Structures are given as structure tokens and as C-alpha cells.
Amino acid sequence: MKNRIIFSMLFVLSVTFNTSAKQDKYVKHTVAQGETITMIAQKYKVTPYDIYKLNPDSQNGIELNSVLLIPPTVATSTFSAEEKQTTPKAKGNSTTHLVQPKETLFSLSRQYGVSVDAIKSANAELLKDGLKIGQTIRIPSAVAHQETYEKPVTAPKETPKPVVKSESKPEVTKANVTYHTIEPKETKYGISKKYGMTIQELERLNPAIVNDFPVGLKLVISGNPESKTGAESSRTKEETPKAPTVSTKKYLEEYVVRPKETISSIANDYGMTEQELIALNPELKKGVKLGMILRVPKGQRKEPIKKEQGNLMKKINTNARKQLALLLPFNISKIESDTVNSTQARLKKDKFLNMTLDFYSGALMAIDSARVLGMNVDIKILDSQETKNTFDAASLVTENNLSAMDAVIGPFYQANVEKLAEMLQSTNTPVISPLSKESGKKFSNLYQSMPSLEQMRASIFEFMNAKAGNVVAVVDPKKGSVKQYLQENQASARIVGLSAKNTFSADSLRVCLKKDKMNYVVLASESTGMILATTNAMLAAQKDYQVQLVIMEPNETLDFEEISLTRLTKLKLLYPSLTRPNESVEANQFDVKYKKLNKIIPNAFAIRGFDVTFDTLLRLSQEKTFEQTIQFDDSEQIESKFNYNPNSTHGYSNSGIYILYYDTDLSIKEAS
């Protein structure tokens, strides 16, 4: 029987949109490379809303060479091209405004200091169906309508009073300063948008959030914070109070998606959540595509730091002594209190304990290697005494002074890791989750060393997207959730039709294949019959097409003898993996040494124990801080690689994923 390999569902991120029209009185426009709805609207002197109204699908994005209906210029679309820019332009006693996502008539009334009724009256025809994204509306003058609303971001004008000069600085009181306390799930983008400022302005006022964004931190939004020294001089009664800074509206710009980018990576680059990015670009609900043009906050992209691999081994610093705690769920007290089963009997049936001991054996190998290299790290190995439902984090932290540690590996269960990270967040002690693939609560000091299923899916899509492949899916009728996922998220993936009896049809697959591209056939079935029928059809199609088999999820049926390994290698089965096959000298030496010490070859958990522990020890043994090594350095160990990146909200996750395939020589290789 072949080795069972852990697969993960892949992403297929190509998107196809079709538009059609029958009314000849409208102009037909074929979308050119790089064009956007806004650009097309300006070209024909209409509003984006006019185009959206005739071409509803275009609200989800437009594709090269697709055809749009363009209406003739109408009364509501007679503004000049200059007026259609995002920046409001005055025209007589009114202003024009291009409606942005999430804006409402109420928010516009507050922004411009006019009533909702006044805006409705000035745009009666245009607003009969409600306010729409992309509309260019008129904002009447507040003076003309005798409005009494006060703009919330602008201080009321006061008659200047003489100020008594003094050599000392004026006293700043709480009344002069606007504060905001970071709430869970908030982002820099969300807060800066709320107060009408840029992320750069927010970071300038609050340097502490440049590399961190902890929940509960009190941010300065405008004015100057109170002096902590209490040395400010008094201000005379005649001095005019300092007015809050008048903020400007934050505008959007267009961004072209680059190779290998994902929704998560783009959102992170702009300091926002995936939900906030999708709100600006509803077309992303169907996935991201190379070359897609997105709306993003203007001037807020942070260019990613180019990481280097291998530097950690070259620059080991043995001067400063560091401390590492390793929390492993031995649950010794339960073993000692078990009067029914002997330790040997317990080991035979307790899989969780066996996994813990395997991980521990690999960690000991990493600790020994660190000593050989002269790393100056004190290591404290503790029994976390955890189960899935119980974990006394408070006692563990207090009794072992974990807040003084430079890093902590463990516990094993995700909920327990999060609980510990929350307790150590005040000291910013790095907490590394060694085995969990789950994604739950995020904390600024939490490091997920196991890539999530979402990252796995994104990684294999990035691979197929870079290859510009044609994605075809064969979905078993029992896999309704997979079919729904493809329909809702991967619109460009063509789902092969089944017969009236829900059986596979070779002809249905063949009509979906393209001769000028690699055809990635995504197989979602655990039926031996459907797998054999699909792979038979693919083998037959190899005479005329390039085809490759892809797995979206773990599939134990492929390990059965009925599905021969030769069949899978001929179709070069492709999948994402957390680990890689490693035949290097270092890997072989590790195997030999481990077997000599433990009388057995290392399994996956033992190797994982080595990889996670040694990566952490390397990062602690640098002149840079642990957090700085995360920003600038990757590492690759026996089977895993560690490429930590900040999440869109808090904490870090590892995106070190391999794309592997079965080669015709019966070996597993890394795809390039």
C-alpha cells in the first residue's frame, strides 16, 4: 500500500464574467487591457452607475475583451471627466461626489453639512432607486439650503483672541486630544478610515503600532497626548484653545494584482482585513485573478520586505543568554494515578501520548544540535497537563514565570495556545503553536507554525494561476459542499456534467479540455468507480491534451490497491503539502542519529518536533529580536519551512508550503 500523504483542498481563483446586450441604440464597448469601469465611463462621458445599470455583472469585475453596453449621455450623466474623479468638485452652488463603498445618504449629509432631504432633492431622478456605488451625485451648498449641521471633523470657527506670549509650552489638556482604544478585530485601515486619516498619519501619532497592533492600546487620533512628566507650563485664560486637525477624506486608487498574490496578502499589504478589501471590491467574492484591477486605499501600500533564507545559521550570536519554555502534554499526574493500566499498556492505546513523546524526541534532537553549535539558550521543559477541554494556563504562567521567557513553544491544542498567548500578551512573549492547523482568536504574540487549510488552498491556486491553467472539476454527487464551493468561489472552474444516473461521462470531460493550456482536472470523489473512470478518460486524453490530476482534499481511496501508483504518476498527481521529501546529506544524518538514539526511524511528529524547536532556537540565537527575525528571515529545516507573515489583524502565520507531484519515476518531487 502506498504511503498516505496529507492533502489540502486547493483554490481555483480564475473568474469569468459574461455580459450581453440586445439594444442597438446603445454603444457596444469591448474592454481593453487595463481598463476599468471608471475609465470607460469617463471616455463616454457617463457615470459608472449608468454602465452598472445596463451591465449588472460588471459590478463583479470586467474581463479583457468582454463587451459592455454604454448608454447615450443623459441628464444625470453630463458631468465633465474632471468632475467624475473621486475628489469632490465645486460647481456653482453645488459639489459633485463619486459614491464610494459603504457610503450612505446620512454619512454624506454629515460629511458635507447638508440634510438628507437636500441631497435627495438635488438628485431626484438619480436616487429614485437608492444610492449606488459609482454614482456621481450633486451635493447642494449648505448656505443655499440654510443648513445648520456641523461637520464632525472640523472645529467651529471662533474669533481669534490675543495670546499672551510665554517662553514655556502651552498646557495640553484631555479636551485637546482625541483618543481611540483598539477593539478586537479592528485594523489600522478601519480606524484611519473612521477618523478620515491615512495609516501613515495614524502611525506617526502612535509609533508603537508600526510593528504591533495590540487590542486595548489607547491611540492618539488628533492633538498631542498629555505629558507624562507634568512639566508643562500654565496657559493664560486669554489663549485660544487649539482646534482639532481638519482631516481630509481618504480616496481610493487602482491596484493591479501581481503573480502569486492572494486576497489575504493584498489586504495585509494595505493594513486592512480581507472583509474590508472585499467590501471595496465585491468581485473578489469569486476569487482573485492575475491582472485584476482592485480599488484600494490611496498611498497606503507597504512594500513587503524581501526575506532571505539561510541567514539564521550564518549569524548565530552566542553572547546574550535566552530562555525557551517547551510545553508538552505528558499529563504525568494522570499516568501516575492510573491504577488499572500499566505505563506500557497506556502507551499501546494512548495515541495522543505517543504523539507527544515522538514530538519530544525530535525536540531533544534540536536541543542537542543547538548545544553543538554553541547556542546560548536555557531550555525549560514543562508538562502542560492539558486536554482538549482543560488547561490551567494561570498556574502554569505563575509557577514557572513564563512571562520572563524569550519564547514559548506549546501547548498543543489551539484553544490552549490562544489562552496562553492572551496571558502573555502584556509582555509580548512569543507563543508558538506547534501542531494546530486551526485558526481562531489572534493575538499579537501568537505564531501559527502550521499553515492553515486556507493558506494551503491559496498556495496551490497561486501555482496553477501562475501557469495560466484551465481548471476542470469532476465532482461526485455526494460532494455537494465541494460543488457549492466551486460555484460560489471559483466561477472559472468548469464543472464536468454527469449522466442522468449521476455517473461520469468521458465525453463531458473532453469538451471542457483546451489544447493550448495545461488542463488541471480537480477530482472530488471517494468512489473507486468514479476515480477509475475519470483517470481512464484522462489517460486517453493525453494523446491530444496536456492533463494533470489535482486533489482538493485528503482522499484515502487513492491508497487502495485498485488505484495503482503507476496510474497516478502518469497523471502527475499534484497537491499542496506541509512537508517535503528530503534526501540531503543533513537529512540522512538526522535519520541515522535519531535511529541510533531511539532504535527506530523518525516519524512525522518526531521530525516536526525537531523542525519547530530548532527554528525557534535559531531565531533566539540572533543579534536581532525574535520579532525581527520573523520580518527578515525564513528558515528551512528537515521537512518544513518557516516563512512567518503578519496576519491582517494580529499575530503571525506560517506560509511555508510545498507544491508536490508524483513523477513518472515513482518519486515525489517539488513542482517548479
Residue, then its C-alpha position, 0 to 999 in steps of 0.5 A: m500500500k502506498n504511503r498516505i500523504i496529507f492533502s489540502m483542498l486547493f483554490v481555483l481563483s480564475v473568474t469569468f464574467n459574461t455580459s450581453a446586450k440586445q439594444d442597438k441604440y446603445v454603444k457596444h464597448t469591448v474592454a481593453q487591457g487595463e481598463t476599468i469601469t471608471m475609465i470607460a465611463q469617463k471616455y463616454k462621458v457617463t457615470p459608472y452607475d449608468i454602465y452598472k445599470l445596463n451591465p449588472d455583472s460588471q459590478n463583479g469585475i470586467e474581463l479583457n475583451s468582454v463587451l459592455l453596453i454604454p448608454p447615450t449621455v443623459a441628464t444625470s450623466t453630463f458631468s465633465a471627466e474632471e468632475k467624475q474623479t473621486t475628489p469632490k468638485a465645486k460647481g456653482n452652488s453645488t459639489t459633485h461626489l463619486v459614491q464610494p463603498k459603504e457610503t450612505l445618504f446620512s454619512l454624506s449629509r454629515q460629511y458635507g453639512v447638508s440634510v438628507d432631504a437636500i441631497k435627495s432633492a438635488n438628485a431626484e431622478l438619480l436616487k429614485d432607486g437608492l444610492k449606488i456605488g459609482q454614482t456621481i451625485r450633486i451635493p447642494s451648498a449648505v448656505a443655499h439650503q440654510e443648513t445648520y449641521e456641523k461637520p464632525v471633523t472640523a472645529p467651529k470657527e471662533t474669533p481669534k483672541p490675543v495670546v499672551k506670549s510665554e517662553s514655556k509650552p502651552e498646557v495640553t489638556k484631555a479636551n485637546v486630544t482625541y483618543h481611540t482604544i483598539e477593539p478586537k478585530e479592528t485594523k489600522y485601515g478601519i480606524s484611519k478610515k473612521y477618523g478620515m486619516t491615512i495609516q501613515e498619519l495614524e502611525r506617526l501619532n502612535p509609533a508603537i503600532v508600526n510593528d504591533f497592533p495590540v487590542g486595548l492600546k489607547l491611540v492618539i487620533s488628533g492633538n498631542p497626548e498629555s505629558k507624562t512628566g507634568a512639566e508643562s507650563s500654565r496657559t493664560k485664560e486669554e489663549t485660544p484653545k487649539a482646534p482639532t486637525v481638519s482631516t481630509k477624506k481618504y480616496l481610493e486608487e487602482y491596484v493591479v494584482r501581481p503573480k502569486e498574490t492572494i486576497s489575504s496578502i493584498a489586504n495585509d499589504y494595505g493594513m486592512t482585513e480581507q472583509e474590508l478589501i472585499a467590501l471595496n471590491p465585491e468581485l473578489k467574492k469569486g476569487v482573485k485573478l492575475g491582472m485584476i484591477l482592485r480599488v484600494p486605499k490611496g498611498q497606503r501600500k507597504e512594500p513587503i520586505k524581501k526575506e532571505q533564507g539561510n541567514l539564521m545559521k550564518k549569524i548565530n550570536t552566542n553572547a546574550r543568554k535566552q530562555l525557551a519554555l517547551l510545553l508538552p502534554f505528558n499529563i504525568s499526574k494522570i499516568e501516575s494515578d492510573t491504577v488499572n493500566s500499566t505505563q506500557a499498556r497506556l502507551k499501546k492505546d494512548k495515541f495522543l501520548n505517543m504523539t507527544l513523546d515522538f514530538y519530544s524526541g525530535a525536540l531533544m534532537a534540536i536541543d542537542s544540535a543547538r548545544v553543538l553549535g554553541m547556542n546560548v539558550d536555557i531550555k525549560i521543559l514543562d508538562s502542560q497537563e492539558t486536554k482538549n477541554t482543560f488547561d490551567a494556563a494561570s498556574l502554569v504562567t505563575e509557577n514557572n514565570l513564563s512571562a520572563m521567557d524569550a519564547v514559548i513553544g506549546p501547548f498543543y491544542q489551539a484553544n490552549v495556545e490562544k489562552l496562553a498567548e492572551m496571558l502573555q500578551s502584556t509582555n509580548t512573549p512569543v507563543i508558538s503553536p506547534l501542531s494546530k492547523e486551526s485558526g481562531k482568536k489572534f493575538s499579537n504574540l501568537y505564531q501559527s507554525m502550521p499553515s492553515l487549510e486556507q493558506m494551503r488552498a491559496s498556495i496551490f491556486e497561486f501555482m496553477n494561476a501562475k501557469a495560466g491553467n484551465v481548471v476542470a472539476v469532476v465532482d461526485p454527487k455526494k460532494g455537494s459542499v465541494k460543488q457549492y464551493l466551486q460555484e460560489n468561489q471559483a466561477s472559472a472552474r468548469i464543472v464536468g456534467l454527469s449522466a442522468k444516473n449521476t455517473f461520469s461521462a468521458d465525453s463531458l470531460r473532453v469538451c471542457l479540455k483546451k489544447d493550448k493550456m495545461n488542463y488541471v482536472v480537480l477530482a472530488s470523489e471517494s468512489t473507486g468507480m468514479i476515480l477509475a473512470t475519470t483517470n481512464a478518460m484522462l489517460a486517453a486524453q493525453k494523446d491530444y491534451q496536456v492533463q494533470l490530476v489535482i486533489m482538493e482534499p485528503n482522499e484515502t481511496l487513492d491508497f487502495e490497491e485498485i488505484s495503482l501508483t503507476r496510474l497516478t504518476k502518469l497523471k502527475l498527481l499534484y497537491p499542496s503539502l506541509t512537508r517535503p521529501n528530503e534526501s540531503v546529506e543533513a537529512n540522512q544524518f538526522d535519520v541515522k542519529y535519531k535511529k541510533l538514539n531511539k532504535i527506530i526511524p523518525n516519524a512525522f511528529a518526531i521530525r516536526g518536533f525537531d523542525v519547530t524547536f530548532d527554528t525557534l532556537l535559531r531565531l533566539s540565537q540572533e543579534k536581532t529580536f525574535e520579532q525581527t527575525i520573523q520580518f527578515d528571515d525564513s528558515e528551512q529545516i528537515e521537512s518544513k519551512f518557516n516563512y512567518n507573515p503578519n496576519s491582517t489583524h494580529g499575530y503571525s502565520n506560517s506560509g511555508i508550503y510545498i507544491l508536490y507531484y508524483d513523477t513518472d519515476l515513482s518519486i515525489k518531487e517539488a513542482s517548479 
